[in-house]
């Protein structure tokens, strides 16, 4: 079924996403900022079709709200069964940057894109809200709070998006567990289905909050275990977006605080299989 045929939620700029405790081990999700994600027009394609994937930034998943310009993209990659596709085509629009390519073989497809860093300032009155949104740890807060007066926060950020979907079948899915080289990224776990690993610089990131947003219903929050792993099982099903953010503490407290945001969209019903 083509995703474009599904009903999208209306965009709501002025609202925070609400969350609920849906299962043991999940907590209420924090207030949400705009997320950048990749969304295929469908999660199951036939070999020979033109595949289309939208890169967008929106307050609510799965809305298509704001499309980046192609020159904002630092890195883009698409592969099927571990083999890079020949040519990526880009089409800009107000709501999304559309990436398309021709499916030339069957198997698991992976599309990934990362943005160039963007810099800016957070006004003093909004710093606490911003640090809450990015789930800054105690070290980050202590460093900034120690600065004299009420300065703005100098920040930069990069967005890293990835999606998994199928061409005919989801065979040859080992590539899903292999990082593509993004600073912060999700990969599939080889051990179990519907289990993912969050990597920072290619290494598992333990104890990090991860938000999971379904197509409909409330977002929920979990955290990676000591191996950087999270399970996206019941009550979740169908198409979801996983998201996480990491902030790097600058060498001096008055420096630039850089954030890396990562998202993964996947249909849990078509997720690359683990050993179970």
MARTORDREN-603504 format. One record per residue (C-alpha): residue in three letters; x, y, z. Coordinates in steps of 0.001 Angstrom, whole numbers, padded with zeros to 6 digits, always signed. Layout:
N
ALAXYZ...
% end
This chain:
276
UNK+000000+000000+000000UNK+001372+003388-000919UNK+002003+005629+002044UNK+000698+008652+000159UNK-002726+007011+000202UNK-002776+007078+004001UNK-004337+009934+005917UNK-001734+012364+007241UNK-002251+014235+010478UNK-002687+018010+010089UNK+000394+020048+010979UNK+000171+021868+014307UNK+002891+024475+014743UNK+001876+025748+018154UNK+001441+022503+020024UNK+003803+020196+021849UNK+003401+016513+021156UNK+001801+014771+024085UNK+002951+011338+025139UNK+001688+008545+027340UNK+003154+005618+029187UNK+002113+002799+026875UNK+004097-000140+028150UNK+006421-001219+030900UNK+009829+000304+030354UNK+008494+003280+028395UNK+008079+006757+029874UNK+006191+009824+028765UNK+007952+011501+025853UNK+009346+015016+026352UNK+008177+018072+024450UNK+009116+017596+020810UNK+010985+019863+018433UNK+011029+019648+014654UNK+012468+016375+013395UNK+014069+015753+010030UNK+013217+012359+008564UNK+013081+010329+005369UNK+009687+008944+004388UNK+009273+006590+001410UNK+006071+006890-000597UNK+005670+003210+000300UNK+007653+000631+002253UNK+007276-002174-000318UNK+008277-001611-003946UNK+008609-003826-006995UNK+011875-004313-008814UNK+012027-001912-011779UNK+009899+000810-010194UNK+011009+004382-009625UNK+011450+004674-005871UNK+010590+008015-004237UNK+011600+009073-000730UNK+010803+012460+000827UNK+013239+014269+003129UNK+011335+016704+005313UNK+011376+018535+008630UNK+008166+018648+010664UNK+006847+019038+014162UNK+004770+015870+013895UNK+005528+012576+012171UNK+004469+011755+009425UNK+003698+015309+008249UNK+005597+016707+005273UNK+006141+020276+006361UNK+009425+021864+005252UNK+011772+020601+002565UNK+015497+021435+002636UNK+017287+022684-000436UNK+019540+020168-002123UNK+022609+022290-001356UNK+021929+021790+002364UNK+022714+018078+002004UNK+026238+017013+002912UNK+025748+013292+002390UNK+023184+011123+000616UNK+023326+007388-000042UNK+020948+004709-001297UNK+021671+000995-001535UNK+019746-002205-002238UNK+021050-005443-000749UNK+024225-003577+000143UNK+024878-002402-003420UNK+024801+001381-004069UNK+022193+002482-006572UNK+023410+004126-009764UNK+021990+007652-009705UNK+020037+009661-007151UNK+017667+012320-008465UNK+016569+015296-006353UNK+013494+017514-006645UNK+012932+020437-004287UNK+009514+021497-003042UNK+008143+023554-000182UNK+007281+020484+001890UNK+010063+018017+001051UNK+013213+017306-000894UNK+012252+014283-002991UNK+014973+011708-003617UNK+014265+009187-006361UNK+016076+006331-008044UNK+015334+003254-010130UNK+015065-000038-008261UNK+017419-002335-010167UNK+017387-005390-007900UNK+015465-006980-005047UNK+016185-006884-001328UNK+016396-004476+001582UNK+016791-000833+000547UNK+018464+001773+002736UNK+018411+005505+002076UNK+020399+007879+004296UNK+021011+011626+004227UNK+022821+014112+006469UNK+022675+017883+006455UNK+025488+020388+006555UNK+025950+021992+010002UNK+023863+025062+010671UNK+024771+027652+013295UNK+022714+030073+015366UNK+021928+031348+018846UNK+019301+030424+021398UNK+018071+033558+023275UNK+018719+033514+027038UNK+015041+033100+027868UNK+014756+029996+025683UNK+017937+028191+026731UNK+016293+025995+029378UNK+013534+024961+026970UNK+016092+024158+024294UNK+018246+022094+026653UNK+015137+020179+027722UNK+014238+019482+024088UNK+017643+018058+023272UNK+017808+016193+026590UNK+021123+017772+027484UNK+022915+015887+030223UNK+024052+017312+033559UNK+027564+018105+032319UNK+026225+020301+029535UNK+023890+022144+031867UNK+026587+022701+034497UNK+029004+024061+031917UNK+026548+026565+030493UNK+025026+027557+033845UNK+028506+028443+035135UNK+028845+031243+032575UNK+028437+034749+034067UNK+025296+036729+033396UNK+022545+035461+031075UNK+024236+034855+027727UNK+022624+033320+024656UNK+023637+029776+023799UNK+025755+029472+020673UNK+024826+026271+018919UNK+025245+024354+015718UNK+023420+021253+014586UNK+023342+018557+011927UNK+020483+016251+010994UNK+020994+012590+010078UNK+018066+010668+008571UNK+017744+007061+007458UNK+015003+004722+006285UNK+014641+000973+005640UNK+012175-000473+003126UNK+011811-003430+000748UNK+012209-004001-002986UNK+010106-007134-003664UNK+011413-008791-000478UNK+013583-007842+002475UNK+016191-010531+001866UNK+019927-009799+002059UNK+019296-007515+005017UNK+022714-007681+006664UNK+023499-004174+005456UNK+020865-002836+007877UNK+023232-003606+010754UNK+026157-001827+009084UNK+026630+001923+009766UNK+026688+004265+006776UNK+029065+006689+008495UNK+026729+009271+010002UNK+027852+010906+013249UNK+024724+009626+015016UNK+022651+006838+013455UNK+020410+003867+014067UNK+021249+000431+012697UNK+019357-002843+012905UNK+020379-005385+015519UNK+021582-008731+014206UNK+020250-010486+017303UNK+016497-009842+017260UNK+013788-008508+014983UNK+012427-005026+015748UNK+015565-004235+017741UNK+017890-001373+016882UNK+021238+000021+018001UNK+022050+003724+018359UNK+025606+004532+017286UNK+027738+007598+017998UNK+030826+007710+015792UNK+030128+004082+014919UNK+030058+002899+018550UNK+026978+001884+020611UNK+025630+004734+022731UNK+024357+003472+026097UNK+021739+005118+028299UNK+020478+007530+025652UNK+016814+008500+025352UNK+015067+007447+022155UNK+011612+008608+021109UNK+009433+006361+018954UNK+006607+008004+017022UNK+003945+005844+015309UNK+001804+006978+012386UNK-001115+007439+014760UNK-001285+007761+018512UNK+001146+009082+021062UNK+004916+009086+020895UNK+006672+007032+023531UNK+010127+007166+024979UNK+012589+004497+025913UNK+016370+004426+026398UNK+019227+002401+025007UNK+020645-000325+027237UNK+024311-000897+028056UNK+024821-002157+024494UNK+023165+000848+022869UNK+020126-001289+021993UNK+016408-000570+022087UNK+013498-002872+021275UNK+010521-001512+019337UNK+008042-004269+020134UNK+004459-004320+021383UNK+002413-002181+021674UNK+004141-000652+018649UNK+003468-001930+015145UNK+003491-000710+011566UNK+005370+002395+010432UNK+007306+004271+013094UNK+010033+006878+013426UNK+012860+006472+015936UNK+014688+009651+016956UNK+017538+010650+019246UNK+019824+013640+019771UNK+023375+013975+021065UNK+024978+017238+022179UNK+028749+017636+022195UNK+030199+019717+025015UNK+032558+022413+023648UNK+036122+022746+024896UNK+035156+025967+026684UNK+031747+026678+028199UNK+031295+029810+026066UNK+031929+027862+022855UNK+029532+026345+020347UNK+027324+023499+021568UNK+026853+021127+018633UNK+023861+018793+018398UNK+023470+015784+016137UNK+019933+014557+015504UNK+019241+011075+014139UNK+016015+009528+012843UNK+015092+006163+011369UNK+011782+005376+009680UNK+010815+001741+009280UNK+007783-000486+008888UNK+008053-002884+011821UNK+006012-005417+009877UNK+008717-005467+007179UNK+011701-004946+009451UNK+014866-006916+008585UNK+014679-010139+010534UNK+016946-011042+013400UNK+017588-014535+014618UNK+014148-014853+016155
% end
